[in-house]
Amino acid sequence: MSDAAIDRVWPDPASDLDDAALLKGIAFPAGRTWLRMNFVASLDGAATRAGRSGGLGDAADRRLFDLLRWEADVILLGAGTARIEGYGGMRLSDEAVAWRTDAGLVPQPAFALVSRSLDLDPGAPIFTDAPVRPIVYTVSSAPAHRRAELADVADVVDAGDEDADGMRIRQDLAGRGLYRIHSEGGPHLFGAMLAVGAVDALHLTLAPSLEVGSAGRIARGVEAPVGAKLASVLRAGDELLLHYRLD
Ligand SMILES: NC(=O)c1ccc[n+]([C@@H]2O[C@H](COP(=O)([O-])OP(=O)(O)OC[C@H]3O[C@@H](n4cnc5c(N)ncnc54)[C@H](OP(=O)(O)O)[C@@H]3O)[C@@H](O)[C@H]2O)c1
C-alpha cells in the first residue's frame, strides 16, 4: 500500500481504492450546474500552516486534490489563494487529459479567478501558460487601467458592484457551457459564495494535526451558517477525506 492509499469508510466500505473508484465517488451530478469547494483543515480548524494550505495535507490529500480537477469544466479560485499559493498556468497531467478525452471532455478545464482589486500580473504564468483563456470575475468598481491590462490575457467579467456575486459567477460560467465548477478556495471566496447559497458541496480533508496559533478557518466573511449532509467518508491513515452536500 502506498502513502497515498485511500479507503472508503462510508458508504460501502472498500480498501485501497484505485483512481477509477475514487473518480466515480467524486463524479459531478449529471445534467445540472454544480459548484463544489475543496479544502484541507486541521483538527482545530486551521486552514493553513505557515501561511499555506500545503503543509496540512499529505500524499493522499494531494492525490484527491488532483483527481478532483479531472472532471471539472472550470477551476475557480480567489485571487488571494492564487497569489499566496503561487499558481501557475492551470494544466492537467497527460493522464488526466487522456481520461478527459475518453470521457468526451475538452482536454483541459478552464481557469477562473475572482478579484475585486484586479491586482493580478497579466505577465504571470497563470495567464501566459494557460492552455485555455482564463476568466477573471471582478466588480464594476475595479480600477479601469488594471481591467484594460488584464483584458489582453483574460475575459474580464463584472459580477457585482462592490462584491462579486457567486450566483452571477455560476450563471455566467453555465452560460459558457462550464457547468462542472470545481473551486480550490480560498476562505474569503468560500464565505462570499456560501452567503449567497452558491455552493453545492464541500470536499474537506481533515488533517490529523492541531495547529494551535491564529491561522484562519476555511470560510471567512459575514456570518452565514449553512448546514451540510454527509455524502461520503474516505480515510488515509489518520486523515479523513470528507464529502458533504450543502443545504
Ligand atoms: N486550507 C485550504 O484548503 C486552503 C485553500 C485555499 C486557500 N487557503 C489559504 O487561504 C489563504 C488566502 O485566504 P483568502 O481568503 O485571502 O483567499 P481567497 O478567498 O482565495 O482570496 C481572497 C481574495 O479573492 C478575491 N475575492 C474573494 N471573494 C470575492 C468577492 N466576493 N468579490 C470580489 N473579490 C473577491 C479578492 O481579491 P483581490 O484581493 O484581488 O481583490 C479577495 O481579496 C492563503 O493562506 C491560502 O494558503 C487554504
The ligand as an ORCA input file, in Angstrom:
! r2SCAN-3c Opt
* xyz 0 1
  N      -6.858     25.066      3.627
  C      -7.129     25.150      2.346
  O      -7.585     24.170      1.747
  C      -6.916     26.448      1.614
  C      -7.437     26.613      0.326
  C      -7.225     27.815     -0.329
  C      -6.519     28.824      0.299
  N      -6.023     28.623      1.539
  C      -5.256     29.676      2.220
  O      -6.070     30.806      2.392
  C      -5.256     31.980      2.402
  C      -5.845     33.012      1.475
  O      -7.093     33.380      2.024
  P      -8.064     34.368      1.260
  O      -9.349     34.351      1.989
  O      -7.380     35.663      1.024
  O      -8.214     33.621     -0.137
  P      -9.195     33.894     -1.340
  O     -10.610     33.808     -0.932
  O      -8.709     32.975     -2.409
  O      -8.810     35.348     -1.819
  C      -9.423     36.495     -1.332
  C      -9.410     37.465     -2.464
  O     -10.203     36.952     -3.538
  C     -10.983     37.972     -4.103
  N     -12.354     37.764     -3.712
  C     -12.845     36.783     -2.901
  N     -14.181     36.899     -2.817
  C     -14.528     37.966     -3.577
  C     -15.761     38.574     -3.907
  N     -16.934     38.118     -3.445
  N     -15.744     39.648     -4.733
  C     -14.595     40.104     -5.240
  N     -13.379     39.572     -4.966
  C     -13.371     38.505     -4.156
  C     -10.392     39.255     -3.537
  O      -9.283     39.511     -4.381
  P      -8.462     40.867     -4.509
  O      -7.631     40.948     -3.243
  O      -7.608     40.662     -5.725
  O      -9.425     41.960     -4.624
  C     -10.001     38.819     -2.148
  O      -9.071     39.665     -1.513
  C      -3.862     31.567      1.992
  O      -3.065     31.493      3.143
  C      -4.081     30.181      1.405
  O      -2.946     29.383      1.578
  C      -6.226     27.468      2.226
*
